[in-house]
Amino acid sequence: MRSIVYKDKNIILDNGLLFGQSVFETILYENKPLFLREHIARLKDSMKKIELEELEEDDLLIFLDKINIKHKAVKIVVTPENIIIIEREVSYKQEDYNRGFSLMNSDVLRNSTSILSYIKSTAYIENIIERKKAQKNGYDDVVFLNEYQCITETSCANIFFIKDSKIFTPKLADGLLDGIIRNWVFENYDVIEKHIRVN
């Protein structure tokens, strides 16, 4: 049975903290959590892929409801012994979306054969380093290519292209996270998945 860790509670040292056997989800809370069911489902799927025991889902949902968070981003990290809940201010403002985001290609390749390309693992340092590198060069974020030079995703988002009134996005098999909003777009629009090269 995992301990739920929130604010000042102690974290139990385990393989999640020592060796990265842990996964996370970041959920936007407005007046209520958005896409909570989808985030929990992906969290449970990721846990299976890295051989974590089943999630204490009922306990977690009761706890989340009790703490009554509003207008925050909430990160849930699951390790072998902990469920860690962290809240922070929402990173993006409306002016960011109005301005748009500039991207540069990363020299680091996504590995389409690695499970880490398909889950939100806390082994996230490569994403952080590459994003900081982009920002030092005057960009907002990076685009990762895979070992076949196909576009995958940014350090924190899926990518869509609109061309000739059609929506395109990279194939999951190219080595990218199956995003919650990515799935929402698929449910609401006709989207073509394909291998997309930079040219």
KOLDORO-343383 format. One record per residue (C-alpha): residue number from 1; residue in one letter; x, y, z. Coordinates in steps of 0.1 Angstrom, whole numbers, plus 5000, padded with zeros to 4 digits. Last residue first. Layout:
N
{seq=NUM type=A c1=X c2=Y c3=Z} $
...
***
This chain:
199
{seq=199 type=N c1=5114 c2=5185 c3=4548} $
{seq=198 type=V c1=5115 c2=5177 c3=4585} $
{seq=197 type=R c1=5102 c2=5142 c3=4580} $
{seq=196 type=I c1=5067 c2=5131 c3=4589} $
{seq=195 type=H c1=5057 c2=5094 c3=4592} $
{seq=194 type=K c1=5019 c2=5095 c3=4591} $
{seq=193 type=E c1=4988 c2=5098 c3=4612} $
{seq=192 type=I c1=4959 c2=5117 c3=4594} $
{seq=191 type=V c1=4934 c2=5134 c3=4616} $
{seq=190 type=D c1=4897 c2=5139 c3=4611} $
{seq=189 type=Y c1=4885 c2=5160 c3=4640} $
{seq=188 type=N c1=4867 c2=5156 c3=4674} $
{seq=187 type=E c1=4879 c2=5122 c3=4687} $
{seq=186 type=F c1=4913 c2=5125 c3=4672} $
{seq=185 type=V c1=4917 c2=5160 c3=4687} $
{seq=184 type=W c1=4907 c2=5146 c3=4721} $
{seq=183 type=N c1=4933 c2=5118 c3=4717} $
{seq=182 type=R c1=4961 c2=5144 c3=4711} $
{seq=181 type=I c1=4947 c2=5163 c3=4741} $
{seq=180 type=I c1=4955 c2=5133 c3=4763} $
{seq=179 type=G c1=4988 c2=5127 c3=4746} $
{seq=178 type=D c1=5000 c2=5094 c3=4733} $
{seq=177 type=L c1=5036 c2=5100 c3=4740} $
{seq=176 type=L c1=5061 c2=5097 c3=4712} $
{seq=175 type=G c1=5083 c2=5071 c3=4695} $
{seq=174 type=D c1=5077 c2=5068 c3=4657} $
{seq=173 type=A c1=5051 c2=5041 c3=4665} $
{seq=172 type=L c1=5027 c2=5068 c3=4677} $
{seq=171 type=K c1=5025 c2=5081 c3=4641} $
{seq=170 type=P c1=5032 c2=5118 c3=4636} $
{seq=169 type=T c1=5003 c2=5142 c3=4632} $
{seq=168 type=F c1=4984 c2=5156 c3=4602} $
{seq=167 type=I c1=4953 c2=5178 c3=4600} $
{seq=166 type=K c1=4939 c2=5186 c3=4565} $
{seq=165 type=S c1=4928 c2=5220 c3=4552} $
{seq=164 type=D c1=4955 c2=5219 c3=4525} $
{seq=163 type=K c1=4981 c2=5215 c3=4553} $
{seq=162 type=I c1=4976 c2=5217 c3=4590} $
{seq=161 type=F c1=5003 c2=5202 c3=4611} $
{seq=160 type=F c1=5000 c2=5187 c3=4646} $
{seq=159 type=I c1=5027 c2=5182 c3=4673} $
{seq=158 type=N c1=5024 c2=5166 c3=4707} $
{seq=157 type=A c1=5037 c2=5185 c3=4737} $
{seq=156 type=C c1=5063 c2=5186 c3=4765} $
{seq=155 type=S c1=5098 c2=5182 c3=4751} $
{seq=154 type=T c1=5084 c2=5185 c3=4715} $
{seq=153 type=E c1=5071 c2=5156 c3=4695} $
{seq=152 type=T c1=5080 c2=5129 c3=4670} $
{seq=151 type=I c1=5094 c2=5141 c3=4637} $
{seq=150 type=C c1=5110 c2=5114 c3=4615} $
{seq=149 type=Q c1=5148 c2=5113 c3=4611} $
{seq=148 type=Y c1=5148 c2=5074 c3=4612} $
{seq=147 type=E c1=5164 c2=5074 c3=4647} $
{seq=146 type=N c1=5137 c2=5097 c3=4659} $
{seq=145 type=L c1=5133 c2=5134 c3=4657} $
{seq=144 type=F c1=5127 c2=5156 c3=4687} $
{seq=143 type=V c1=5114 c2=5192 c3=4682} $
{seq=142 type=V c1=5127 c2=5217 c3=4708} $
{seq=141 type=D c1=5112 c2=5245 c3=4729} $
{seq=140 type=D c1=5106 c2=5282 c3=4733} $
{seq=139 type=Y c1=5134 c2=5294 c3=4711} $
{seq=138 type=G c1=5161 c2=5322 c3=4716} $
{seq=137 type=N c1=5192 c2=5300 c3=4717} $
{seq=136 type=K c1=5193 c2=5298 c3=4755} $
{seq=135 type=Q c1=5156 c2=5288 c3=4753} $
{seq=134 type=A c1=5165 c2=5259 c3=4730} $
{seq=133 type=K c1=5192 c2=5246 c3=4754} $
{seq=132 type=K c1=5168 c2=5249 c3=4783} $
{seq=131 type=R c1=5143 c2=5227 c3=4763} $
{seq=130 type=E c1=5171 c2=5201 c3=4756} $
{seq=129 type=I c1=5181 c2=5199 c3=4792} $
{seq=128 type=I c1=5145 c2=5195 c3=4805} $
{seq=127 type=N c1=5136 c2=5168 c3=4779} $
{seq=126 type=E c1=5168 c2=5149 c3=4787} $
{seq=125 type=I c1=5161 c2=5151 c3=4824} $
{seq=124 type=Y c1=5127 c2=5134 c3=4821} $
{seq=123 type=A c1=5135 c2=5100 c3=4837} $
{seq=122 type=T c1=5104 c2=5108 c3=4858} $
{seq=121 type=S c1=5085 c2=5087 c3=4832} $
{seq=120 type=K c1=5056 c2=5100 c3=4813} $
{seq=119 type=I c1=5052 c2=5070 c3=4789} $
{seq=118 type=Y c1=5057 c2=5062 c3=4752} $
{seq=117 type=S c1=5093 c2=5073 c3=4746} $
{seq=116 type=L c1=5104 c2=5056 c3=4778} $
{seq=115 type=I c1=5092 c2=5023 c3=4764} $
{seq=114 type=S c1=5122 c2=5024 c3=4740} $
{seq=113 type=T c1=5120 c2=5010 c3=4705} $
{seq=112 type=S c1=5112 c2=5044 c3=4689} $
{seq=111 type=N c1=5143 c2=5059 c3=4704} $
{seq=110 type=R c1=5140 c2=5097 c3=4703} $
{seq=109 type=L c1=5171 c2=5114 c3=4689} $
{seq=108 type=V c1=5191 c2=5142 c3=4706} $
{seq=107 type=D c1=5203 c2=5169 c3=4682} $
{seq=106 type=S c1=5171 c2=5188 c3=4689} $
{seq=105 type=N c1=5153 c2=5207 c3=4662} $
{seq=104 type=M c1=5143 c2=5243 c3=4670} $
{seq=103 type=L c1=5108 c2=5256 c3=4679} $
{seq=102 type=S c1=5090 c2=5289 c3=4683} $
{seq=101 type=F c1=5058 c2=5291 c3=4702} $
{seq=100 type=G c1=5028 c2=5313 c3=4694} $
{seq=99 type=R c1=5022 c2=5349 c3=4704} $
{seq=98 type=N c1=4985 c2=5345 c3=4711} $
{seq=97 type=Y c1=4992 c2=5313 c3=4729} $
{seq=96 type=D c1=5018 c2=5328 c3=4751} $
{seq=95 type=E c1=4996 c2=5359 c3=4757} $
{seq=94 type=Q c1=4969 c2=5336 c3=4771} $
{seq=93 type=K c1=4993 c2=5325 c3=4799} $
{seq=92 type=Y c1=5013 c2=5292 c3=4802} $
{seq=91 type=S c1=5030 c2=5278 c3=4833} $
{seq=90 type=V c1=4999 c2=5271 c3=4855} $
{seq=89 type=E c1=5009 c2=5277 c3=4891} $
{seq=88 type=R c1=5020 c2=5247 c3=4910} $
{seq=87 type=E c1=5006 c2=5216 c3=4928} $
{seq=86 type=I c1=5025 c2=5185 c3=4938} $
{seq=85 type=I c1=5009 c2=5151 c3=4948} $
{seq=84 type=I c1=5033 c2=5122 c3=4955} $
{seq=83 type=I c1=5019 c2=5087 c3=4954} $
{seq=82 type=N c1=5046 c2=5067 c3=4971} $
{seq=81 type=E c1=5061 c2=5032 c3=4977} $
{seq=80 type=P c1=5068 c2=5018 c3=4942} $
{seq=79 type=T c1=5067 c2=5053 c3=4927} $
{seq=78 type=V c1=5037 c2=5073 c3=4914} $
{seq=77 type=V c1=5040 c2=5110 c3=4907} $
{seq=76 type=I c1=5008 c2=5131 c3=4904} $
{seq=75 type=K c1=5014 c2=5166 c3=4892} $
{seq=74 type=V c1=4987 c2=5192 c3=4897} $
{seq=73 type=A c1=4986 c2=5224 c3=4875} $
{seq=72 type=K c1=4966 c2=5250 c3=4894} $
{seq=71 type=H c1=4934 c2=5270 c3=4890} $
{seq=70 type=K c1=4915 c2=5252 c3=4918} $
{seq=69 type=I c1=4925 c2=5225 c3=4943} $
{seq=68 type=N c1=4899 c2=5210 c3=4966} $
{seq=67 type=I c1=4920 c2=5188 c3=4989} $
{seq=66 type=K c1=4892 c2=5163 c3=4995} $
{seq=65 type=D c1=4885 c2=5155 c3=4958} $
{seq=64 type=L c1=4922 c2=5146 c3=4952} $
{seq=63 type=F c1=4922 c2=5124 c3=4984} $
{seq=62 type=I c1=4891 c2=5105 c3=4973} $
{seq=61 type=L c1=4905 c2=5100 c3=4938} $
{seq=60 type=L c1=4938 c2=5087 c3=4952} $
{seq=59 type=D c1=4922 c2=5063 c3=4976} $
{seq=58 type=D c1=4899 c2=5049 c3=4949} $
{seq=57 type=E c1=4929 c2=5045 c3=4925} $
{seq=56 type=E c1=4953 c2=5027 c3=4947} $
{seq=55 type=L c1=4974 c2=5020 c3=4916} $
{seq=54 type=E c1=4984 c2=4984 c3=4907} $
{seq=53 type=E c1=5020 c2=4974 c3=4913} $
{seq=52 type=L c1=5047 c2=4989 c3=4892} $
{seq=51 type=E c1=5061 c2=4969 c3=4864} $
{seq=50 type=I c1=5074 c2=4997 c3=4841} $
{seq=49 type=K c1=5047 c2=4991 c3=4814} $
{seq=48 type=K c1=5021 c2=4984 c3=4840} $
{seq=47 type=M c1=5026 c2=5018 c3=4857} $
{seq=46 type=S c1=5023 c2=5035 c3=4823} $
{seq=45 type=D c1=4989 c2=5020 c3=4818} $
{seq=44 type=K c1=4978 c2=5031 c3=4852} $
{seq=43 type=L c1=4989 c2=5067 c3=4846} $
{seq=42 type=R c1=4972 c2=5066 c3=4812} $
{seq=41 type=A c1=4939 c2=5056 c3=4828} $
{seq=40 type=I c1=4943 c2=5082 c3=4855} $
{seq=39 type=H c1=4950 c2=5110 c3=4830} $
{seq=38 type=E c1=4919 c2=5099 c3=4809} $
{seq=37 type=R c1=4896 c2=5100 c3=4839} $
{seq=36 type=L c1=4910 c2=5134 c3=4851} $
{seq=35 type=F c1=4904 c2=5150 c3=4817} $
{seq=34 type=L c1=4902 c2=5184 c3=4833} $
{seq=33 type=P c1=4903 c2=5186 c3=4871} $
{seq=32 type=K c1=4876 c2=5209 c3=4885} $
{seq=31 type=N c1=4871 c2=5246 c3=4889} $
{seq=30 type=E c1=4903 c2=5248 c3=4868} $
{seq=29 type=Y c1=4927 c2=5220 c3=4875} $
{seq=28 type=L c1=4951 c2=5211 c3=4847} $
{seq=27 type=I c1=4966 c2=5176 c3=4853} $
{seq=26 type=T c1=5002 c2=5166 c3=4851} $
{seq=25 type=E c1=5008 c2=5128 c3=4851} $
{seq=24 type=F c1=5037 c2=5109 c3=4864} $
{seq=23 type=V c1=5057 c2=5077 c3=4863} $
{seq=22 type=S c1=5083 c2=5061 c3=4885} $
{seq=21 type=Q c1=5111 c2=5035 c3=4883} $
{seq=20 type=G c1=5137 c2=5063 c3=4880} $
{seq=19 type=F c1=5165 c2=5046 c3=4898} $
{seq=18 type=L c1=5168 c2=5061 c3=4933} $
{seq=17 type=L c1=5135 c2=5080 c3=4935} $
{seq=16 type=G c1=5114 c2=5053 c3=4919} $
{seq=15 type=N c1=5135 c2=5025 c3=4933} $
{seq=14 type=D c1=5125 c2=5036 c3=4968} $
{seq=13 type=L c1=5130 c2=5063 c3=4994} $
{seq=12 type=I c1=5097 c2=5069 c3=5013} $
{seq=11 type=I c1=5086 c2=5106 c3=5011} $
{seq=10 type=N c1=5077 c2=5124 c3=5043} $
{seq=9 type=K c1=5045 c2=5146 c3=5045} $
{seq=8 type=D c1=5049 c2=5183 c3=5043} $
{seq=7 type=K c1=5029 c2=5191 c3=5011} $
{seq=6 type=Y c1=5011 c2=5159 c3=4999} $
{seq=5 type=V c1=5024 c2=5124 c3=5000} $
{seq=4 type=I c1=4999 c2=5095 c3=4996} $
{seq=3 type=S c1=5015 c2=5064 c3=5011} $
{seq=2 type=R c1=5015 c2=5033 c3=4989} $
{seq=1 type=M c1=5000 c2=5000 c3=5000} $
***
